Amino acid sequence: MQLVLRAQQGPFLTQVIQHGLAQGQLSAAQLEQIKAKAVLMSLKFADKFYNKYKMHLLEQAAFDVIGVASLGLAELSEKDHDKALALLQSADGVVKSFQKGWTLLAQVTIAQPNRRSLYGDVDEQLLQDLSSPPDAEEWEGLSQYQQARTESLRRNAISVVKQQFYVQSQLDPFEHFSVEDMIAEVVLYRLFTGGEKVRQDLKKRIRQLELKDSWSEPTVLQLQTEQVLLMLPAGYDDAVRADLGGNFIDALRRTVDFARKYQKLALEQASPEKLDAFEHKQGLAQPLLGWPQYIEL
């Protein structure tokens, strides 16, 4: 297996090898050991998923190993060539890198109920996106993995937000239709109640709340939103942020203004039917992002 790369845009594994050779930090004997382990791993991979007796499939297995090991090595070394080289020079550096890469791919693979991947826990297309010959001039494996990771986080974000910010943490798939809806409700509920977890009681409690004029200021709403995002587990803030529309803050401001009108009606002892009709009319004119969707009886 040829692992020497001519450019710095190829698979991370061979970038690191080239760096080590160029700096005189990787000996010929060490390179041969790395290559021998990579070849053995390719044989085992082909035996498990392909046919090791067919040359083109053995070559594909080698490309797969390079891609997966590159991902794992980049993650373990934080994409630092010197750290990565030290890891490669350790006894099981290539194996550990591959194992890490495979674990990362399995974690972001989204299960398809009616379709099983050839690679078990790892999505076929995702592995193909990482797979690469060692002398490729460009390798998009890291960016492809990051896209898959972001999508995986976005899919899991509704459950995470529910557990983090709601008193009732059990997820009802019909209660919220997007992460944006949930974050908006969390931001406004925390703003109105002084940071409490969300309950289905805002419409009842609104009579006792003080809705400050400053809460309609975009800077205040932006600050509240950032505070909520920073409270999410690591990695989820960026994924959730990507789901928020460009008019998120302006939509929150409109909902705060609506809340004041709703409060005024409620304090005038308007009937639940009248309050519901007012909410419906306003919602038809412009969506009330972050306003609770339950019916107050």
C-alpha positions as CSV (number, residue, x, y, z in Angstrom):
1,M,0.0,0.0,0.0
2,Q,1.5,3.3,-1.1
3,L,1.0,6.0,1.6
4,V,3.1,8.9,0.5
5,L,1.2,12.0,-0.6
6,R,2.2,14.7,-3.0
7,A,0.0,17.4,-1.6
8,Q,-1.3,18.7,1.8
9,Q,-5.0,18.4,0.7
10,G,-5.2,14.6,0.7
11,P,-6.2,12.1,3.4
12,F,-5.1,13.2,6.8
13,L,-3.2,9.9,7.4
14,T,-1.0,10.5,4.5
15,Q,-0.6,14.2,5.2
16,V,0.9,13.2,8.5
17,I,3.2,10.6,7.0
18,Q,4.4,13.2,4.5
19,H,5.0,15.7,7.3
20,G,7.0,13.2,9.3
21,L,9.2,12.3,6.3
22,A,9.7,15.9,5.3
23,Q,10.7,16.8,8.9
24,G,13.0,13.8,9.2
25,Q,10.8,12.6,12.2
26,L,9.6,9.3,10.5
27,S,12.2,6.7,9.6
28,A,11.9,4.2,6.8
29,A,11.5,1.4,9.2
30,Q,8.6,3.1,11.0
31,L,7.0,3.8,7.7
32,E,7.2,0.2,6.8
33,Q,5.6,-0.8,10.1
34,I,2.7,1.6,9.5
35,K,2.2,0.3,6.0
36,A,2.3,-3.3,7.2
37,K,-0.4,-2.7,9.8
38,A,-2.5,-0.8,7.2
39,V,-2.3,-3.6,4.8
40,L,-3.3,-6.1,7.4
41,M,-6.2,-4.0,8.4
42,S,-7.3,-3.7,4.8
43,L,-7.2,-7.5,4.5
44,K,-9.4,-7.9,7.6
45,F,-11.8,-5.2,6.4
46,A,-12.1,-6.8,2.9
47,D,-12.6,-10.2,4.5
48,K,-15.5,-8.9,6.7
49,F,-17.3,-6.7,4.2
50,Y,-16.1,-7.5,0.7
51,N,-14.1,-10.4,-0.9
52,K,-10.4,-10.3,-0.2
53,Y,-9.7,-12.5,-3.1
54,K,-10.8,-9.9,-5.6
55,M,-8.2,-7.3,-6.3
56,H,-10.5,-4.3,-6.9
57,L,-12.4,-5.0,-3.7
58,L,-9.1,-5.4,-1.7
59,E,-8.1,-2.0,-3.1
60,Q,-11.5,-0.5,-2.1
61,A,-11.0,-1.9,1.4
62,A,-7.6,-0.1,1.6
63,F,-9.2,3.2,0.5
64,D,-11.8,2.7,3.2
65,V,-9.2,2.0,5.9
66,I,-7.3,5.1,4.9
67,G,-10.4,7.3,5.0
68,V,-11.6,6.0,8.4
69,A,-8.2,6.0,10.0
70,S,-7.7,9.6,8.7
71,L,-10.9,10.7,10.4
72,G,-9.9,9.0,13.7
73,L,-6.4,10.3,13.6
74,A,-7.6,13.9,12.9
75,E,-10.0,13.7,15.9
76,L,-7.5,12.1,18.3
77,S,-4.7,14.6,17.4
78,E,-7.0,17.7,17.0
79,K,-5.7,17.9,13.4
80,D,-2.2,18.6,14.7
81,H,0.4,16.9,12.5
82,D,3.0,16.5,15.2
83,K,0.5,15.0,17.7
84,A,-0.8,12.7,14.9
85,L,2.7,11.6,14.0
86,A,3.5,10.7,17.6
87,L,0.3,8.6,17.7
88,L,1.1,6.8,14.4
89,Q,4.6,5.9,15.8
90,S,3.0,4.2,18.8
91,A,2.4,0.5,18.9
92,D,-1.2,0.5,17.8
93,G,-1.5,4.0,16.4
94,V,-3.0,3.1,13.1
95,V,-5.4,0.6,14.7
96,K,-6.5,3.1,17.4
97,S,-7.1,5.8,14.7
98,F,-9.3,3.4,12.6
99,Q,-11.2,2.4,15.7
100,K,-11.9,6.0,16.6
101,G,-12.9,6.9,13.1
102,W,-15.3,3.9,12.9
103,T,-16.9,4.9,16.3
104,L,-17.4,8.5,15.1
105,L,-19.1,7.3,11.9
106,A,-21.3,4.9,13.8
107,Q,-22.3,7.7,16.2
108,V,-23.5,10.0,13.4
109,T,-25.1,7.3,11.2
110,I,-28.9,7.7,11.2
111,A,-30.7,4.3,11.3
112,Q,-32.9,3.5,8.3
113,P,-35.8,1.2,9.5
114,N,-36.2,-0.4,6.1
115,R,-32.6,-0.5,4.9
116,R,-29.6,-2.1,6.5
117,S,-26.1,-0.9,5.7
118,L,-23.5,-3.2,4.2
119,Y,-21.2,-1.9,7.0
120,G,-23.6,-2.6,9.9
121,D,-23.6,0.5,12.1
122,V,-22.0,2.8,9.6
123,D,-23.9,4.4,6.7
124,E,-22.7,3.2,3.3
125,Q,-22.7,6.7,1.6
126,L,-20.9,8.2,4.5
127,L,-18.1,5.6,4.3
128,Q,-17.9,6.2,0.6
129,D,-17.5,9.9,1.2
130,L,-14.5,9.3,3.5
131,S,-12.9,6.5,1.4
132,S,-9.9,7.7,-0.5
133,P,-6.8,6.6,-2.3
134,P,-3.6,7.7,-0.5
135,D,-2.4,9.9,-3.3
136,A,-5.7,11.8,-3.8
137,E,-5.0,15.5,-4.3
138,E,-8.1,16.5,-2.3
139,W,-9.9,14.8,0.6
140,E,-13.3,16.0,1.7
141,G,-13.7,13.4,4.4
142,L,-13.6,15.7,7.4
143,S,-16.1,18.1,6.0
144,Q,-18.4,15.2,5.0
145,Y,-18.2,13.9,8.5
146,Q,-18.9,17.3,10.0
147,Q,-22.0,17.6,7.8
148,A,-23.2,14.2,9.0
149,R,-22.5,15.1,12.6
150,T,-24.4,18.3,12.4
151,E,-27.4,16.6,10.8
152,S,-27.3,13.9,13.5
153,L,-27.2,16.6,16.2
154,R,-30.1,18.4,14.7
155,R,-32.2,15.3,14.6
156,N,-31.4,14.6,18.3
157,A,-31.7,18.3,19.3
158,I,-35.5,18.2,20.0
159,S,-35.1,15.5,22.6
160,V,-32.1,17.3,24.1
161,V,-33.9,20.6,24.4
162,K,-36.9,18.9,25.9
163,Q,-34.8,17.3,28.6
164,Q,-32.8,20.4,29.3
165,F,-35.5,23.1,29.5
166,Y,-38.9,21.4,30.1
167,V,-40.5,20.2,33.3
168,Q,-42.2,17.5,31.3
169,S,-39.2,16.0,29.5
170,Q,-41.0,13.1,27.8
171,L,-41.1,13.9,24.1
172,D,-44.5,14.2,22.3
173,P,-43.8,14.1,18.5
174,F,-47.0,16.1,17.9
175,E,-46.2,18.9,20.4
176,H,-43.3,20.5,18.5
177,F,-42.6,20.6,14.8
178,S,-39.1,22.1,14.8
179,V,-36.1,22.9,17.0
180,E,-36.7,26.6,16.3
181,D,-40.2,26.4,17.8
182,M,-38.9,24.8,20.9
183,I,-36.0,27.2,21.4
184,A,-38.3,30.2,20.9
185,E,-40.7,28.9,23.5
186,V,-37.8,28.3,25.9
187,V,-36.4,31.8,25.4
188,L,-39.7,33.5,26.0
189,Y,-40.8,31.4,28.9
190,R,-37.5,31.9,30.7
191,L,-37.7,35.6,29.9
192,F,-41.2,35.9,31.3
193,T,-40.7,33.8,34.4
194,G,-37.1,34.6,35.4
195,G,-35.4,31.5,34.0
196,E,-37.8,28.7,35.0
197,K,-38.2,25.5,33.1
198,V,-41.1,25.4,30.7
199,R,-44.5,24.3,31.9
200,Q,-47.9,24.4,30.1
201,D,-49.1,27.3,32.2
202,L,-48.0,30.5,30.6
203,K,-51.5,31.5,29.4
204,K,-52.8,31.1,32.9
205,R,-49.8,32.8,34.6
206,I,-49.7,35.7,32.2
207,R,-52.1,37.7,34.3
208,Q,-49.6,37.8,37.2
209,L,-46.5,38.4,35.0
210,E,-44.8,41.8,34.5
211,L,-44.0,42.1,30.8
212,K,-41.2,44.8,30.7
213,D,-41.0,47.2,27.7
214,S,-37.3,46.4,27.3
215,W,-38.1,42.8,26.5
216,S,-39.1,43.9,23.0
217,E,-35.6,45.2,22.3
218,P,-33.7,42.9,19.8
219,T,-30.5,43.1,21.9
220,V,-32.4,41.7,25.0
221,L,-33.9,38.9,23.0
222,Q,-30.6,38.1,21.3
223,L,-28.9,37.9,24.7
224,Q,-31.6,35.6,26.1
225,T,-31.3,33.4,23.0
226,E,-27.5,33.2,23.4
227,Q,-27.9,32.2,27.1
228,V,-30.2,29.4,26.2
229,L,-27.9,28.1,23.4
230,L,-24.9,28.2,25.7
231,M,-26.7,26.0,28.2
232,L,-27.0,23.2,25.6
233,P,-24.7,20.2,25.8
234,A,-21.4,20.5,23.9
235,G,-21.9,20.4,20.1
236,Y,-25.6,21.1,20.1
237,D,-25.4,24.9,20.2
238,D,-24.0,25.1,16.7
239,A,-26.4,22.5,15.4
240,V,-29.4,24.3,16.9
241,R,-28.2,27.7,15.9
242,A,-28.2,26.5,12.2
243,D,-31.9,25.7,12.6
244,L,-32.8,29.2,13.7
245,G,-34.2,31.4,10.9
246,G,-32.8,34.8,9.9
247,N,-35.9,36.5,11.3
248,F,-35.8,34.6,14.6
249,I,-35.3,37.6,16.8
250,D,-37.8,39.8,15.0
251,A,-40.4,37.0,15.3
252,L,-39.7,36.8,19.0
253,R,-40.3,40.5,19.3
254,R,-43.7,40.2,17.6
255,T,-44.6,37.4,20.0
256,V,-43.7,39.5,23.0
257,D,-45.8,42.4,21.7
258,F,-48.7,39.9,21.1
259,A,-48.2,38.6,24.7
260,R,-48.9,42.1,26.0
261,K,-52.1,42.4,24.1
262,Y,-53.2,38.9,25.2
263,Q,-52.4,39.8,28.8
264,K,-54.5,43.0,28.5
265,L,-57.5,41.0,27.3
266,A,-57.0,38.4,30.1
267,L,-56.9,41.1,32.7
268,E,-60.2,42.5,31.3
269,Q,-61.6,39.0,32.2
270,A,-62.0,38.0,28.5
271,S,-63.5,34.5,28.2
272,P,-61.2,31.6,27.2
273,E,-63.1,31.5,23.8
274,K,-62.4,35.1,23.2
275,L,-58.7,34.7,24.1
276,D,-58.5,31.7,21.8
277,A,-60.1,33.6,18.9
278,F,-57.7,36.5,19.4
279,E,-54.8,34.2,19.4
280,H,-56.0,32.4,16.3
281,K,-56.6,35.7,14.4
282,Q,-53.1,37.0,15.3
283,G,-51.5,33.6,14.3
284,L,-53.2,33.8,10.9
285,A,-51.8,37.3,10.3
286,Q,-48.2,36.2,11.4
287,P,-47.0,33.1,13.1
288,L,-46.5,33.5,16.9
289,L,-43.1,31.9,17.2
290,G,-42.5,30.7,20.8
291,W,-46.1,31.1,21.9
292,P,-47.5,27.9,23.5
293,Q,-49.8,25.9,21.3
294,Y,-52.0,24.3,24.0
295,I,-55.6,25.4,24.5
296,E,-56.3,27.2,27.8
297,L,-59.6,26.0,29.2
